[in-house]
Structures are given as C-alpha cells and as structure tokens.
Amino acid sequence: MARPGAVAAPLLRGLRGLAAYFRGVMGADAYRKYLEHHEACGHSAAPMNERQFWRERMDRQDTDPQGRCC
C-alpha cells in the first residue's frame, strides 16, 4: 500500500502548478514580472511601487483596450 505522503506530494505539486497557471492567466503576477523586467533591463530609476503599477496598468487598459474579455 502506498504511503499517504507519496500520493499527496504529487497532488499538491499539481494543485500549486494549476494555481500558478491561473494567477498568470488572470494577470495577478504582473507586478512581479514587471519588477523582474525592471531589474533585468538595468533601469537607473527606481521601479514603480505596486499601487502605481496597477493604477498605470488600469489607465493604459482604459485608454487602449486590447484583447480582454470585458
């Protein structure tokens, strides 16, 4: 008989992967990606804080809607 942990670990990994996928689809990880991009490109200015980032993102989507469902 299989140990409970042997079955639960792959199931938990799968659920975490599914959650990460949905966060990506919904855009919840956009700020993290922005920070990674900002650091990788070597910008001299400080990155926007999270509140500024989301405000600018929403303003940009309102003025130039592209490929969204609503």
N, C-alpha and C positions, 0 to 999 in steps of 0.2 A: 504494500500500500504506500502511496506517495505521501511524503511529509506535507503538512499544510503550507509551510513556507515555500516549498518547491513549486507549488501551484500558485500561491499568492504573489510571489515576486514577479513573474512574467505578466500576470494580470495587472498588477499595479503599474508596471512599466508601460503596458499598453494604454491604460487609462491616462497616465501622465502624458504620453505622446498624443493621445486624442485631445486632451485639454490644451496642450501647446498648439496643436493644429487649429483648433477653434479660436484661440487667442490671436493667432496670426491672421486668420480669415476675418475676424472682427476688427482687427487693427489695434488691439489692446497692447501689442508690443511695439507700436510705432515710436514711442518716445525712446525706448531702449535702443532701437535701431538707429534713431537719429543721433543719440549720444555716441554710439559706436562709429557711425559715419563721420561725425564731427571730429572725433579723436583720430580716426584713421587718415583723414584729409589734412590734419595739422593746421587747422584754423587758428589764427592768433587771438581772435576774440573769444570770450567765454561763451559757452553754449547757453541757449535759452533755458530758463527753468521750465519745469513741467507745465505749469499753468500757462506761461507764454506760448509754449509749443502747441498745446491743444487749442488755445484761442486762435493762433495764426492758422492752424490746420483747418478749423471750422470756418474761419473767414475766407480762406482760399477755396474751400469747397462750395461756400455760398456764392462766391463771385464767379467761379468757373467749375460748375458741376461736371464731373466726368465719371462714367462707369460706376454709378452707385444705384442701389435699388430704390431708394425713396427720395 
